[in-house]
Amino acid sequence: MRKTLVLLILSLCLFSCTSIGKKEQVKKEIVAMMNEKTGDNFYFIYGLDRERSIATDVKYRGMMYSDKLKENNILGGVEAALSSLDHYNINYMVNYYAMLMNSDKIGTLAQNKAKELFGKKTTLENDGGVTEYMYNNIMGNLGKNLPFDEKSGFLATIVNVFVDDLDKLDITDFRKKTFGLGKFLNEHMNIRTYLQVYVRDSKYLNDYKLVNYSIYEPFRQRKDIQDILKKLKKKEKISSEEEKTLVYSFRKTNLDYFNCHFKAFKFFLRDKKNFPLKLENSFYASETLNDEYKYNRILELRKPLSEQRVIE
């Protein structure tokens, strides 16, 4: 019995070591091919890990980052999703990388306009991939205001803004600015989207747990970020420049919405019936995220825009 148990343990150890060795070899192969095909320098930031879900054919997942993605401050990596360690689609990964780079160029143009309107502590992210056709359609027709059906579409455009005092926010002014950004996206950049502007108090930037959660993983090892995190952990005050550094290192689309009060301004730019664009088609809702509020919010969103009220 003891001998059988020892043999079983040795077999499991051998299988585990073989599997780990195989994963490391596959990672090296993927990185080498990505480097060759893109002229960039890739590396895995996590994985390959065994996929636990049974609702997918993917068996292993990992995430790659690169020097150029880091240089351009792009908050997104290239996923490696493998059906087995013997099969992976390198062309899909290369194409996704190209989409990331194209998306960043378009996003930077839109983000610069958002910063002009809302202030320096502002980020913007378009939710959705950018094909070569979309990239050429947007960048090649800037300022031309194409017909509605010829504009390129995103699922959403997420804007995160940090202000010194959320309680003193000028709702009317921010609503007008949201409308202005919407017109820029739609009429200058020819983008159809669901614009969502989330405004938070800068107190968020002095909360160690919220900040640490929000920073995009590859940036956590940067010395400037580590120095700021050390200050926050000691509850030391950080400068306005350090706050901006944090904002630009945050994930752009999924900050912690459940631990921080915020105010939201939204503008539907995907619905043809909202054209020509009018200020009344943009709306504001105070976000407090308690259970009663969530129920009220759902009811409000089911009403036509003209009948919605401000939820305090």
PAZATI-346054 format. One record per atom (N, C-alpha, C, CB): residue in one letter; x, y, z. Coordinates in steps of 0.1 Angstrom, whole numbers, plus 2048, in hexadecimal, padded with zeros to 3 digits. Glycine has a CB too. Layout:
<pts>
aXYZ ...
</pts>
This chain:
<pts>
m8087F4800 m800800800 m80980C800 m7F780080C r81380D809 r81B81880A r82381A7FD r825816815 k82880F7F7 k82F8107EA k8268157DF k8348027E6 t8198117DF t8108167D5 t80E8257D6 t80380F7D6 l80D82A7E3 l80B8387E6 l8178407E1 l80883A7F5 v82383B7E4 v82F8427E0 v8308437D1 v83B83B7E5 l82C8387CA l82D8397BB l8228437B6 l82A82B7B6 l8178437BC l80C84D7B8 l81185B7B9 l7FF84A7C0 i81785E7C5 i81C86B7C8 i82786F7BE i82186C7D6 l8308667BB l83B8687B2 l83586B7A4 l84585D7B1 s82B8637A0 s825865793 s81E873791 s81A85A790 l81787779C l81188479C l81C88F79B l8098867A8 c82688E7A3 c8318987A2 c837899794 c83C8957AD l83988D78E l83F88D781 l836894777 l84287F77C f829891778 f81F89776F f81F8A6771 f811891771 s81F8AA77D s81E8B9780 s82B8C077B s81D8BB78F c8378BA77D c8438C0778 c8438C1769 c84F8B877D t83E8B6762 t83E8B5754 t8348C074E t8398A874F s8298C2755 s81F8CC751 s8248DA752 s8128CA759 i82B8DD75D i8318EA760 i83C8ED755 i8378EB76E g8448E2753 g84F8E4749 g8498E773B g8578D8748 k83E8E0737 k8388E272A k8328F0729 k82C8D7729 k82B8F5734 k825902734 k83090D732 k81E905741 e83B90B739 e846915737 e84C915729 e851912741 q84D909723 q852908715 q84890F70C q8548F9711 v83B90C70E v831912705 v831922706 v82390D708 k833927712 k833935715 k83F93B70D k835938724 k84A93570D k856939706 k85493A6F7 k862931709 e84D92F6F2 e84A92F6E4 e84193A6E0 e8449216E0 i83693C6E8 i82D9476E4 i8339546E5 i8219466EE v83B9576EF v8429646F0 v84C9666E4 v84A9656FD a85395C6E0 a85D95D6D5 a8559606C8 a8659506D4 m84A9596C6 m84295C6B9 m83C96A6BA m8389516B7 m83796E6C5 m83197C6C6 m83C9866C4 m82B97E6D4 n8479846C9 n85298E6C7 n85698F6B8 n85F98A6D0 e8579836B2 e85B9836A4 e85098969B e85D9746A0 k84498769E k83998C695 k83599B697 k82D984697 t8399A06A3 t8359AE6A7 t8409B76A8 t82D9AE6B3 g84D9B26AA g8589BB6AC g8589C16BA g8599C66A2 d8509BB6C3 d84F9C06D1 d8569B56DA d8409C26D5 n8569B86E7 n85C9AF6F0 n8519AB6FB n8689B66F8 f84C99F6F9 f84199A702 f84699270E f8389926F9 y83D992718 y840989724 y83398772A y84A99072E f83297B731 f825977738 f82597F745 f82496873A i819984749 i81898B756 i81198175F i810998755 y80997775A y80596C762 y801961758 y7F997176B g80095575E g7FC949757 g809943750 g7F194C74C l807939749 l7FB932745 l7F592A751 l7FD928739 d7E892D754 d7E192675F d7D791D759 d7DC930769 r7D4912760 r7CA90975C r7BC91075D r7CA8FC765 e7B490F753 e7A7915753 e79D90C75B e7A1917744 r796912765 r78E90A76E r780909768 r78D91177B s77B911760 s76E91175B s76C905751 s76A91E754 i7618FE752 i75E8F4748 i7558F973D i7578E8750 a75290573D a74990B733 a750911727 a740916739 t75D90D725 t76591171A t76F907716 t76D91E71F d773908709 d77D8FE704 d78B902708 d77C8FD6F5 v78C90E70E v79A913712 v79E90B71E v799922715 k7AA90671D k7B08FE729 k7BB906730 k7B68F1723 y7C190F72A y7CC917730 y7CB92672C y7DA91172C r7CD92E736 r7CC93D733 r7D8944739 r7BF943739 g7DD94E732 g7E7956737 g7E6964731 g7F5950734 m7EE96E736 m7ED97B731 m7FB98072F m7E698573B m7FD986723 m80A98C71F m80A99B71F m80F986712 y8159A1722 y8179AF721 y8239B1719 y8179B672F s8269BE715 s8329C070C s8389CE70F s82E9BF6FE d8449D070A d84B9DC70C d8439E8705 d8599DC706 k83E9E66F9 k8379F06F2 k8299F46F9 k8349ED6E4 l8239E96FE l8169EC705 l8199F4712 l80F9DE709 k8249F1719 k8289F8725 k82CA06721 k8339F172C e834A08716 e839A15712 e82DA1E70F e842A13706 n822A19709 n817A21705 n80CA21710 n811A1B6F9 n810A1C71C n807A1C728 n7F9A15724 n805A2A72C i7FAA0B71C i7EEA04719 i7EA9FA723 i7EF9FD70B l7DD9FC729 l7D99F4734 l7D19E872F l7D09FD73D g7D89DF728 g7D29D3723 g7DD9CA71E g7C79D6719 g7DB9BD71F g7E59B471A g7E09AB70F g7EC9AC725 v7E89A170B v7E3998701 v7E198A708 v7EE9966F5 e7D5985707 e7D297970E e7D696D705 e7C3978711 a7DC96370C a7DF956706 a7D594C70B a7EE952708 a7CC948702 a7C193F706 a7C39326FE a7B3945704 l7C7927704 l7CB91B6FD l7C1910700 l7D9917702 s7BE9086F5 s7B58FD6F7 s7BE8F16FC s7AF8F96E9 s7CB8F16FA s7D48E86FF s7E28EE6FE s7D38DA6F7 l7EC8E7705 l7F98EC704 l8008E96F7 l8028E670F d7F98E26EE d7FE8DF6E1 d7F78E76D6 d7FD8D06DE h7EE8EF6DA h7E68F76D0 h7E49056D4 h7D98F06CC y7E890F6CD y7E591D6D0 y7E59256C2 y7EF9236DA n7DD92F6C2 n7DC9376B6 n7E49446B7 n7CD93B6B3 i7F09446B2 i7F99506B4 i7F495B6AC i80794C6B0 n7ED9596A0 n7E8964698 n7DD96B69F n7E395E68A y7D59646A6 y7CB96B6AE y7D19756B8 y7C19616B6 m7DC9706BF m7E29796C9 m7E99856C2 m7ED9716D0 v7EF9836B6 v7F598E6AF v7EB9986AB v7FD9886A3 n7DF9936A6 n7D599C6A2 n7CF9A46AD n7CA99469A y7CE99D6B9 y7C89A46C5 y7D29AF6C9 y7C699A6D0 y7DF9AC6C8 y7E99B66CC y7E89C36C2 y7F79B06CA a7E69C06B5 a7E49CB6AC a7D89D36AF a7E39C669D m7CD9CD6B3 m7C19D36B7 m7C39DC6C4 m7B59C96BA l7CB9D76CD l7CE9DF6D9 l7D69EC6D6 l7D79D76E3 m7DF9EB6CD m7E79F66C9 m7DEA006C1 m7F39F26C0 n7D69FC6B8 n7CCA046B1 n7C3A0B6BB n7C59FD6A6 s7BEA036C4 s7B4A086CE s7BAA136D6 s7AF9FD6D7 d7C7A126DA d7CEA1C6E2 d7CFA296DA d7DCA176E6 k7D2A286CD k7D3A356C6 k7C6A3D6C5 k7D8A326B8 i7BBA356C3 i7AEA3B6C3 i7AAA406D1 i7A3A326BE g7ADA386DB g7A9A3B6E9 g7B1A486EE g7ACA306F2 t7BEA496EA t7C6A546EE t7C0A616E9 t7D4A536E9 l7BBA616DC l7B5A6D6D6 l7A9A716DE l7B2A6B6C7 a7A0A676E1 a794A6A6E9 a797A6E6F7 a78BA5D6E9 q7A1A676FD q7A5A6B70B q7AAA7970C q7AFA61710 n7B2A7D703 n7B7A8B703 n7ACA95703 n7C0A8E6F7 k7A1A926FC k795A9B6FC k78EA9A709 k78CA976F1 a78DA8E70F a787A8D71C a78FA94727 a786A7E720 k79CA94726 k7A5A9B730 k7A3AAA72E k7B3A9772E e7A1AAE722 e79FABD720 e792AC1726 e79FAC0710 l788AB9726 l77BABC72B l77AABA73A l770AB4725 f77FAAF73F f77DAAB74D f789AAD757 f779A9D74E g795AB0751 g7A0AB2759 g7ABAA7757 g79CAB2768 k7B6AA975D k7C2AA075A k7C0A92761 k7CEAA6760 k7B8A9176B k7B6A84772 k7ABA7D76C k7B4A86781 t7ACA7A75F t7A2A74757 t7A8A6974E t79AA7E74E t7A1A5E74D t7A5A53743 t798A4F73B t7ABA4774B l79BA4972F l790A45726 l794A38720 l78DA5071C e78AA2F71F e78CA23718 e780A1F710 e78FA17723 n782A1B703 n778A166FA n777A076FC n77AA1A6EC d76BA036FF d7699F4702 d7659EE6F5 d75D9F270C g76F9E66EF g76D9DF6E3 g7799DF6DA g7619E56DB g77B9D56D2 g7879D46CA g7879DE6BE g7899C66C5 v7939E16B9 v7949EA6AE v79A9E26A2 v79C9F76B1 t7929DF698 t7979D868C t79F9E2684 t78C9D2684 e7A69DD67A e7AD9E6671 e7A39EF66A e7B59DE667 y7979EA666 y78D9F265F y7889FD668 y7819E965B m7859FA675 m781A0467E m78BA0F680 m77D9FE68C y798A0B681 y7A2A14684 y7A3A1E678 y7B0A0D685 n7A3A1966C n7A4A21660 n798A2A65E n7A6A19653 n78CA25662 n77FA2C661 n77FA3866A n774A23663 i785A36677 i785A41681 i790A4B67E i787A3B68F m79CA4667C m7A7A4F67B m7A7A5666D m7B4A4767D g7A2A4F663 g7A2A55656 g796A5E653 g7A1A4A64C n78DA5F65C n781A6865A n77FA72666 n775A5F658 l78AA7566D l789A7E678 l783A8B673 l796A8067F g779A9067B g773A9D678 g769A9D66C g77EAA7675 k766A92666 k75DA9265A k74EA8F65E k761A87651 n74BA8B66A n73DA8866E n736A7F664 n736A95671 l739A73663 l733A6965A l725A6765E l73BA5C65A p71DA61654 p70FA5D657 p70FA53663 p708A5764B f705A5266A f704A49676 f708A3B673 f6F6A4967C d703A35668 d706A27665 d714A25661 d6FCA2265B e71CA2F65E e72AA2D65A e734A2F665 e72DA3764E k72FA33671 k737A3567C k73BA28682 k730A3E687 s747A27689 s74BA1B690 s746A1A69E s75BA1B690 g743A0E6A2 g73DA0C6AF g745A056BA g730A046AD f743A0A6C6 f749A036D2 f73D9FF6DB f753A0C6DA l73F9F56E4 l7359F26EE l7339FD6F7 l7399E56F5 a73EA046FC a73DA0F705 a74AA16705 a739A0A714 t749A2370A t755A2B70C t755A2F71B t756A37703 i75EA2A723 i75FA2C731 i769A37734 i762A1F738 v764A4273B v76DA4D740 v76DA4D74F v768A5A73A n779A4D755 n77AA4E763 n780A5C766 n782A43769 v77AA6476F v77EA71772 v77FA72781 v774A7C76D f78AA78786 f78CA7B795 f78CA8A797 f799A7479A v784A8E7A1 v783A9D7A4 v786A9F7B3 v775AA27A1 d789AAB7B6 d78EAAE7C4 d782AAD7CE d793ABC7C4 d776AB07CA d76BAAF7D4 d75EAAB7CC d769ABD7DB l75BA9E7CD l74FA997C6 l742AA07CA l74EA8A7C7 d741AA37D7 d735AA97DC d732AB77D6 d735AAA7EB k73DABE7D1 k73BACB7CB k73BACA7BC k746AD47D0 l739ABF7B6 l739ABD7A8 l72EAC57A1 l738AAE7A4 d731ACC797 d726AD4790 d720ACA786 d72DAE0788 i714AC5789 i70DABB781 i70AAC0773 i701AB7788 t705ACD772 t701AD2765 t70EAD475C t6FBAE0767 d719AD8762 d725ADA75A d72AACD755 d730AE1763 f72AAC275E f730AB575A f726AAF74F f731AAC766 r71AAB1751 r711AAC747 r713AB2739 r702AAE74B k716ABF739 k719AC672C k726AC1726 k71AAD572E k730ABE72F k73DAB972B k73CAAB725 k747AB9736 t733AA372C t731A95727 t72BA96719 t727A8D730 f721A9F717 f71BAA270A f726AA6700 f710AAC70B g72FAAF704 g73AAB36FB g743AA86F7 g742ABE702 l746A9F700 l74FA946FD l747A8A6F3 l753A8C70A g73AA896F6 g732A806ED g732A856DF g724A7F6F2 k730A926DD k730A986D0 k73EA966C9 k72DAA76D1 f749A986D1 f756A966CB f758A886C6 f761A9A6D6 l754A7E6CF l755A706CB l74DA6D6BF l751A676D7 n741A726BE n738A6E6B3 n73AA766A7 n72AA6F6B8 e73BA836A8 e73CA8B69C e74AA8E697 e736A9969F h754A8E6A0 h762A9069B h769A82698 h76AA986A5 m767A786A2 m76EA6C6A0 m765A6169A m772A676AE n758A64698 n74FA5B691 n74EA4D699 n753A58683 i74BA4F6A6 i74AA436AE i73CA426B4 i754A436BA r736A376B3 r729A346BA r72CA2C6C6 r71FA2C6B0 t727A306D2 t72BA2A6DE t721A2D6E9 t739A2E6E2 y723A276F5 y71BA2B700 y725A3170A y714A1E707 l725A3F70A l72EA46712 l72AA46721 l72FA5570D q734A43729 q731A42738 q73DA4973F q730A3373D v739A54746 v744A5C74D v741A5A75C v743A6B749 y74BA54763 y74AA51771 y753A5B779 y74EA43775 v74EA63782 v755A6D789 v757A69798 v74EA7B788 r763A6979C r766A657AA r76EA707B1 r76EA577AA d76DA6F7BE d774A797C7 d783A747C7 d76FA797D5 s78CA7E7C8 s79BA7B7C8 s79EA737D5 s7A3A877C7 k795A737DF k798A6B7EB k79AA5C7E7 k78CA6C7F4 y795A587DC y797A4A7D7 y7A6A487D5 y790A487C9 l7ADA537D1 l7BCA517CE l7C4A517DA l7C0A5D7C5 n7BEA537E6 n7C5A527F2 n7C1A467FB n7C3A5F7FA d7BAA3D7F5 d7B6A317FC d7BEA267F6 d7A6A2E7F9 y7C7A207FF y7D1A167FB y7CAA0A7F4 y7D9A12806 k7BFA057FB k7B99F97F6 k7B39FB7E8 k7AF9F47FF l7ACA067E6 l7A6A097D9 l7B0A0B7CF l79DA167DA v7BBA137D2 v7C5A157C8 v7CCA087C4 v7D0A1F7CE n7D0A007CE n7D79F47CB n7CF9EB7C2 n7DB9ED7D8 y7C29EA7C5 y7B99E27BD y7B89E77AF y7AB9E27C3 s7B89F47AD s7B69FA7A0 s7C19FA796 s7B1A087A2 i7CE9FA79C i7DA9FA793 i7DB9EE78A i7E69FC79C y7DD9F177D y7DF9E6774 y7EB9DE777 y7E09EB765 e7EA9D1778 e7F49C877E e8029CA779 e7F09BA77A p8059CC76C p8139CE768 p81A9DA76E p8149CE759 f8119E4772 f8179F1776 f81A9F1785 f80D9FC773 r8169E778C r8189E679B r8269E579F r8109DB7A1 q82F9E0796 q83D9DE799 q8459EB795 q8429D2791 r83F9F578F r846A0178C r84AA08799 r83EA0B783 k856A0E799 k85CA147A5 k853A207AA k86AA187A3 d84FA287A0 d847A347A4 d839A2F7AA d844A3D798 i833A257A5 i827A207AA i829A1A7B8 i820A157A1 q834A127BA q837A0C7C7 q839A177D1 q843A037C6 d840A227CD d843A2D7D7 d836A337DB d84CA377D0 i82CA357D2 i81FA3B7D5 i817A327DE i817A3E7C9 l818A257DB l810A1B7E3 l816A1B7F2 l811A0D7DD k823A1C7F3 k829A1C801 k824A28808 k838A1C800 k823A34802 k81EA40809 k80FA3E80D k81FA4C7FF l807A38804 l7F9A36807 l7F7A2C813 l7F1A317FB k7FFA22813 k7FEA1881D k802A1E82B k808A0C81A k80AA2882B k80EA2F837 k804A3B83A k81CA34837 k7FAA3C831 k7F0A47832 k7F6A55831 k7E9A46840 e801A55828 e807A62825 e800A69819 e816A60822 k800A76819 k7FAA7E80E k802A7D802 k7F8A8C813 i7FCA7B7F6 i803A7B7EA i800A877E2 i800A6E7E1 s809A8B7D9 s808A977D1 s7FEA957C5 s815A9B7CC s7FAAA17C0 s7F1AA07B4 s7F7A997A8 s7EDAAF7B0 e804A9A7A6 e80BA9379C e80BA8479E e81AA9879A e80DA807AB e80CA727AE e7FEA6D7AC e811A707BD e7F4A757AF e7E6A717AC e7E4A6E79D e7DCA7B7B1 k7EAA77795 k7E8A75786 k7F0A68782 k7EEA8177F t7FBA65788 t802A59785 t7FAA4D788 t810A5878D l7F3A4D793 l7EAA42797 l7DFA4178D l7E4A447A5 v7D8A4C789 v7CDA4C780 v7D0A45773 v7C7A5A77D y7DCA4876E y7E1A43761 y7E6A34762 y7EBA4C75B s7E7A2F76E s7EBA21770 s7DFA18773 s7F6A2077B f7D3A1E775 f7C7A17779 f7C2A0F76C f7BDA2077F r7BBA0476F r7B39FD765 r7A8A07761 r7AD9F076A k7A6A08754 k79DA13750 k78EA10750 k7A1A17742 t78AA0374F t77CA0074E t7769F975A t77A9F7742 n77E9F5763 n7779ED76E n77E9F177C n7799DE76C l77C9FE77F l780A0278D l7769FD797 l781A1278D d7799FE7A3 d7719F97AE d764A017B0 d7799F87BB y75A9FE7A9 y74DA057A9 y746A037B6 y744A0279E f7499FA7BE f7419F67CA f7469FB7D7 f73F9E77CA n752A017D7 n758A067E4 n75AA157E3 n7659FF7E7 c755A1C7DA c757A2A7D9 c74CA317D2 c764A2D7D1 h747A3B7D9 h73CA437D3 h740A4A7C6 h736A4E7DD f738A4B7BC f73BA527B0 f72EA577AA f742A487A6 k730A607A0 k725A66798 k727A6278A k723A7579B a71CA5F783 a71EA5B775 a716A6476C a719A4C774 f71CA66760 f715A6D755 f716A64749 f71CA7B752 k70AA62743 k709A59738 k703A5E72B k702A4C73C f707A59720 f702A5F713 f702A54709 f70CA6B70F f6F6A50704 f6F4A466FA f6F8A4B6EC f6E6A406FA l702A466E6 l706A4B6D9 l705A3F6CF l715A506D9 r6FEA356D3 r6FCA296CA r6EEA286C4 r700A1C6D1 d6E5A306C9 d6D7A2F6C5 d6D4A3A6BB d6CEA306D1 k6D0A366AF k6CDA406A4 k6C2A4A6A8 k6C9A38698 k6B9A466B1 k6AEA4F6B4 k6B3A5A6BD k6A3A476BC n6BFA5A6C2 n6C4A656CA n6CBA6F6C1 n6CEA606D5 f6CAA6E6B4 f6D1A776AB f6C7A806A4 f6DAA706A1 p6CAA8D6A2 p6D7A936A5 p6D8A946B4 p6D7AA169F l6E5A956B9 l6E8A956C7 l6E2AA16CE l6F7A946C9 k6DDA9F6DA k6D7AAA6E2 k6DCAA86F0 k6C8AAA6E1 l6DDAB36F7 l6E2AB3705 l6D8AAA70E l6E3AC170B e6CBAAB70B e6C2AA3714 e6C3A94713 e6B4AA8710 n6CAA90708 n6CCA81707 n6D8A7C70F n6CFA7E6F8 s6E0A85716 s6EAA8171F s6E3A8272D s6F7A8A71E f6E7A7A737 f6E0A7A744 f6EAA7774F f6D4A71744 y6E6A7B75B y6EEA7A767 y6E7A71771 y6F2A8776D a6EEA69779 a6E8A62784 a6F3A6178F a6E4A53780 s6EEA6479B s6F7A637A7 s6F8A547AA s6F2A6B7B3 e704A4F7AC e707A417AF e70BA3F7BE e711A3B7A6 t702A387C5 t706A357D3 t707A267D6 t6FBA3B7DC l701A1E7CD l703A0F7CE l700A097DB l711A0D7CB n6F5A0D7E1 n6EFA047EC n6E49FC7E6 n6EAA0D7F8 d6DF9F27ED d6D59E97E7 d6C99F07E2 d6D29DE7F1 e6C49F97EA e6B7A007E6 e6BAA087DA e6B3A097F2 y6C6A0E7D9 y6C9A177CE y6CAA0E7C1 y6D7A1D7D0 k6D0A027C2 k6D19FA7B6 k6C39F77B0 k6D99ED7B9 y6BA9F47B9 y6AC9F27B4 y6A69FE7AD y6A39ED7C0 n6A8A097B3 n6A3A167AE n6A9A197A0 n6A5A217B7 r6B6A167A0 r6BEA19793 r6B9A11788 r6CDA17796 i6B6A0478A i6B19FC780 i6A4A0177B i6B09ED785 l69BA05784 l68EA0A780 l690A17777 l685A0D78C e699A1F77B e69BA2C774 e6A0A29766 e6A5A3577B l6A9A20764 l6AFA1E757 l6A5A1874D l6BBA15758 r69AA12752 r690A0C74A r687A17744 r687A02751 k687A23749 k67FA2E745 k685A35739 k67CA38750 p67DA3C730 p683A44726 p68CA4F72C p678A4A71D l696A53725 l69FA5D72A l698A6A72F l6AAA61720 s68DA6E727 s686A7A72B s67FA79738 s67CA7E720 e67CA6C73D e675A6B749 e67EA67755 e66BA60747 q68BA65752 q694A6275D q696A6E767 q6A1A5D758 r698A6B773 r69AA7577D r6A8A73783 r690A75788 v6AEA7D789 v6BBA7C790 v6B8A7579D v6C1A8A792 i6C0A6A79F i6BFA627AC i6C9A687B6 i6C1A537A9 e6C5A6D7C1 e6CEA727CB e6CFA687D6 e6C8A807D1 
</pts>
